[in-house]
Amino acid sequence: MTETLETLAEEYPEATPYIQRAVDEHGEEWVLEYYYEQLYPLGRVMAMPEKDELPFYDADEHDTMTKEERVEMYQALAAYRENLRTGTKPGE
């Protein structure tokens, strides 16, 4: 596992501290469960690994989202935030 952490740090030097901090604070399972919502959006400002590149990801235990699923989720979150900001309901 240490070797894969080193590889992650080499490939994603800016992102690795954020991922490690989240693991230290919340644990690996939390990171895997909330990766797309909490960490992956950092990809707007730095290179972020895909969820299945994380050293503690196990394909038999965890699932990933396709790019289309991520786009759909982020569009829904954007619409939700806009509704909160404007005080409107969907469709108004």
C-alpha positions in Angstrom: 0.0 0.0 0.0 2.9 2.4 0.7 4.1 2.0 -2.8 0.7 2.9 -4.2 0.6 6.0 -1.9 3.9 7.1 -3.3 2.6 6.6 -6.8 -0.4 8.7 -6.0 1.7 11.4 -4.6 3.9 11.4 -7.7 1.0 11.5 -10.1 -1.1 14.0 -8.1 1.2 16.0 -5.9 -1.3 18.8 -5.2 -4.3 16.5 -4.5 -2.6 13.9 -2.3 -2.5 16.1 0.9 -6.2 16.8 0.6 -7.0 13.1 0.1 -4.7 12.1 3.0 -6.2 14.7 5.3 -9.8 13.5 4.5 -8.6 9.9 5.2 -7.0 11.0 8.5 -10.1 12.9 9.6 -12.9 10.6 8.4 -11.4 7.3 7.3 -11.1 5.5 4.0 -14.7 4.4 3.8 -16.0 8.0 4.2 -13.6 9.2 1.5 -14.9 6.5 -0.9 -18.5 7.2 -0.1 -18.2 11.0 -0.4 -15.4 11.3 -2.9 -17.4 12.7 -5.8 -19.2 15.2 -3.6 -16.4 16.3 -1.3 -13.0 15.8 -3.0 -13.4 15.3 -6.7 -14.7 18.8 -7.3 -11.2 20.0 -6.5 -10.5 18.9 -10.1 -11.5 22.4 -11.1 -8.3 23.8 -9.7 -5.9 20.8 -9.6 -5.5 17.4 -11.2 -7.5 14.8 -9.2 -7.3 11.0 -9.4 -10.4 9.1 -10.4 -12.0 7.2 -7.5 -10.7 3.9 -8.7 -7.1 5.2 -8.6 -7.2 5.6 -4.9 -4.9 3.0 -3.2 -7.6 1.8 -0.8 -10.3 1.4 -3.6 -11.5 -2.1 -4.0 -13.5 -2.8 -7.2 -15.2 -5.7 -5.5 -16.5 -3.6 -2.6 -16.9 -0.1 -4.0 -18.5 1.3 -7.1 -17.7 4.4 -9.2 -19.8 6.7 -11.3 -19.4 7.0 -15.0 -18.6 10.4 -16.4 -22.2 10.8 -17.5 -23.5 10.0 -14.0 -21.1 12.5 -12.5 -22.2 15.2 -15.0 -25.9 14.5 -14.1 -25.1 14.6 -10.4 -23.3 17.9 -10.6 -26.0 19.4 -12.8 -28.6 18.4 -10.2 -26.4 19.9 -7.4 -26.1 23.2 -9.4 -29.8 23.4 -9.9 -30.4 22.7 -6.2 -28.0 25.4 -5.2 -29.6 27.9 -7.6 -33.0 27.1 -6.1 -31.6 27.7 -2.6 -30.0 31.0 -3.8 -33.1 32.3 -5.5 -35.7 30.8 -3.0 -37.6 29.1 -5.8 -38.8 25.6 -6.3 -37.8 23.5 -9.3 -39.8 24.5 -12.3 -40.7 28.0 -11.1 
